[in-house]
Amino acid sequence: MKVICTSPSFAKYDATPIATLQQHGFELITLPADAPLSALAPHLADTVALIVAFTDINEELLALAPQLKIVCKHGVGVDNINLDATRAREIYVTNVPDANKHAVADFAFALILNSARQITQAAIETRAGSWPRIFATDVYGKTLGIIGLGNIGKQVALRANGFNMRVIAFDFYPDEPFAAEHGIEFVTLDQLTETSDFITLHMPLTDKTQNLFDAARLKRMKKNAFLINASRGGVVNEQDLYQALLDNVIAGAAADVFVQEPLTEHPLFTLSNFIPTSHIAGYTDGAISAIGERCVTQIVQCIQQGERPSNVMNGLE
């Protein structure tokens, strides 16, 4: 029974997930994150499970894997997996929705602080021999707008409490009890856009969220506001964001995610009021280890115990 893994961070800090697979009789095949279908194809005929990061799980791949029972996303977002095709073939698609919530929330808040205080720009100029006197903006006491008050968004909200921030939120499926307990006000998307000093995005990429922040929405933001994206690249229209930052429509932005990844150059990279990072928000030793363990648990549940895995994303019963 083969398990193919294309996630470069699987068992990076702790070999326990690999040992668990071996104990249950699985053979682990490790391939690069950007491995083409031709590299996967020789193993797919007798593969029962896939652990993937960004591998495109499409009809062509699935047709070569007649024994495949489960595709585990080594993370949260499943937009690289064809949910309809896997459901039609009765293949479970799972993710790990909360194992990296603290890591991503920490990172998102770091981007908020970095954007407000222009830490990256100060570091670049100082290293270049300048001694910049950068006059930045406060975070303490400001209004934080969280779009997507799920596992990660909730953790960002809790961190904002320490900065005495007013927290407002928008979510398609609002958790009213959590909001009431922590003093968070649910508002409309327009109200959040127009009121927030900082907006942080924590929503999956869906038809509803594709290009959620386009030119029109960016123009509704305060001129001194900042946009933080640690969700998915397609939630923000990158060309519109570039133009908005170039024209000082908003004060600044930061993104850990892009439509195309990996990305070596982009017009946004030329702007001093934009902070890019390389999709690393969830990369901490604790988070990566927990995600690997949860993936393996769901494989064992499905293949050896004949049970429905814990976090099924494609509606398969």
N, C-alpha and C positions, 0 to 999 in steps of 0.2 A: 504494500500500500504506500504509494508515493504522496508526499506533500511537497509542493513547489512553493518556495518563498522568494519573492522579489523585493522584499522590504529590506533596505540596507541596515536598518536599525534593529531588526529582529534579533533578540538575545545578545545585543551589543554589550551590555553591562553584566549580564547574568545568564549563564548557560542552562539554567533550570528548565526553560521551555523546551530546549533541544533534548535534554535528558528525559523529560516527560514524554515527548513524542516517541523517542526510542524505546522507552519502557513499555509503551502501548503497541509496539510493533510497526511503527511508521518509519519509512525511509525519507529523510529530508533532503531535497534537492534545492540548493541555494543558487540563485541566478542574480545578475545585476539588475538594478532598478529599471534600467533602460533596455533590458534584453528584448530583442525583437521576437516576433512570433516564431521565427525560424529556430531560435534558440530554445524556446519552450516546447515546440512541436514534438521532438523526439521523446519527451517524457509524458506528454499529455494522455496518451492512450490508457495508461494505468495509474493516472493521478486521481486521487479521491478528494483532495483538498488543496486549495490555494490560499496562501497568505500574501497579500499584495499591498503595495503602497499606492503607486500611480499607474500600474500596468492597465492597459485598456482591455477590459473584459467584455469582448464583443461576440457577435454571432460566429465569426470565423474561428475564434479561439474555442468557443464552446463546442463547436461541431467536431473538434479534434479530441474532446475529452468526454467520452461516453460514460466513464465511471465517476465523473466529478459529482460530489454531493454537497460541497460547501465552499464558498468563497468568503474568506475572512479579511475584512479591511483592517490593516494594521494602523488603526487610527479611527477617525470619525466620518469624514465625508465620503460618500459612496458615488459621487458623480462620475467617476471613471468606470463604473460597472453598469452594464445594461440590465436594469432590474426586470424589465418585461421579459427579456430573453431567458434570464435565469429562472424566473418564475414559471415560464412555459415549460422548461425542462425539469422543473421540480428540484432546483438547486438552491439551497439556502444561501442568502447573502447576509452576513453579519458585520457588525462594527463593534467598537469599544467606546461607548459614548462618554464615559466619565473618568477614565483612568488618567487622562492628561489634563483634567480641568484646572488643577492648581497651577500646573506648568504654563498653560496657555494664558490663564488669568494674570499670573505674574508678568508674563511677557507683554501682554496687552497694556497693563498698567505701566510697565517700563517704557513702552512707546509713548504713552500719554505724557509721562514725565520728560522723556527725551524731546518730544515735540515742543512742549511748553518751554523748556529751559534751553533748547538748542544745544544739547550736550554734544551731539555728533559734530555739528558745525564748529563748536568751540575746540573740540579735540583736533579736528582737521587743521584749523588755522593755527592752533598752538604748536602742533607738530611741525608745521611748515615754517616756524620761526616767528610768527606773529604773536601778539599778546592781546587777543581780542577782548574788548569791553562790550559784551553782548547783553543788552537789556531785553529780558524775556518777559514771560507772563506767569502769573500764579496758577497753581492747581488747587491749592487749599481754598475751600469755600465756593468753588465754581459749580456750574451745573453740568453733570455728566449724563448724556443720553446713551442708553444701551439698546441697541436694536438686536433682539434675540435674547430674551431672559431665560435661557435654558441652563444646562449644567455649567457652562463656562461663564455666561453672562451673569449668573447669580454670584459667582465667585468674584467677578470684577466689581459688582455692586458692594459686596462685603468689604473689599479692599478700599473702596471709595469712602466708606464710613469713617475710616481713619484719617481721611483728609477733609472731613466735615463737608463733603460735597452734597449738594442736592442731586438725587438720582431720579431720573425719569426713564421710562422704558416703553418700548413698543414690541409686541409679540403677537403673532397670528393666533397663538394659543396661550393666553396670559395665565400665569400662576398667581391668582389673586391672593390666596393665603400667604404665600411667601412675600409678596409685595407689601401686604398689610403689616406683616410681622417686622419688616425691615424698613418701613417708611419710604417705600418706592411708589411713585405715582405712575400708573399706566396712562399714556396719552396717545393721540393719533400720531401717525408718522409725520404729518406736516407740522404739528405742534412741536414734536421732538426736534425736527430739523431746524425750525426757526428759533428755538429757545436754547439749545444746548451750546455750551462753550467747547465741549469735547464730545464727539460722537464715536462710539466704538461698535464695530459690527461683529456679531456672533451668530450668523444664520447660515444654514446650508445653501448651496446653489441649487435653485429650483426655477421653474417657470415664473413663479411669483417674485423671486429675488434677483433674477437676471437683470443686470444694469439698473438695479434699484437706485443707485446713485449715479445719475446721468447729469448732463449740463443743467437741466431745469431744476433738479433737486439741489445740486451744489449751489446754485444761485440763491436758493432759499436759506442757506446757512448764513450765520453771522459772518461778517468780514474778518472778525478776529477769532474764528472758530477753527478747530482742528478735527480731521477725520482719521480714524484709526481702523485699519482692516486686517484682522487676524482670522478671517473666516475662509472665504474663497475669492479668487481673483475676479471672477465674472460678476460678482455683486456690485462692483464699481466699474463704470465705463472708463477705462484707462486714458483714452484720448481726451475725453471730457475733463477728467481730473487734471491731466497735464495742462490743458488750456486754462482751467480755473486757477491753478497754482501760478501759472505764468502771468496771468492777468490780475493776480492778487484778489480774486473773488473770495477766497478763504485764506487764512493765515498759513496753514500748513497741513501736511498729511504724512502718514506712515503706513507701510504695507508690508506684511510678511508673506503675502500671497499674490500671484499674478495669473493672468489667463493662460500664458504659456510658461511652463517651467520645465527644466531650468532656464533661466534668462540671463544672458550675458551683457546685453545692452538694451536700452530703452530711453526714449526722450525724457521720461520722468527722472532718470538717473542724473540728468544734467542740472536739475533744480536743487538749490540749496535749502529750499523749504519742504523737501520731500526726503523721507528716511526709508530706504529699502532694506529689507532683510530677506534671507533665503529660505523661507518656509521652515523655520526652526523653533517656532513657539512651543511646540510640544516636546522638544528634544531635551529632556533631562534624564538622568540615570533612573530616578524613581518612576517617572512616567513611562519610559520605554520598557522597563522591566515588567511593569504592571500590564501594559498593553499586550506584550508577548504572552504572558501567562494566561490572560483572558482569551486570546485567540486559540491557544492550545486547548484550553478547557472546553471551548465551544466545538472544536474539532472532535474531541473525545466524546462529548455529549452526542454529537450527530452520528459519527461513524461507528463507535463501539458500543454506545449505550442505546442507540436507536431513538434518541430523544430529540425534541425540537430545541435548537440552540437558544441561548438566553436573549440575544439581541438580533432578532431577524428584521431585516430592513426592506425586504421585497414582498412582504405580505403573505409569504408561504406558510401555510398551517402545518 
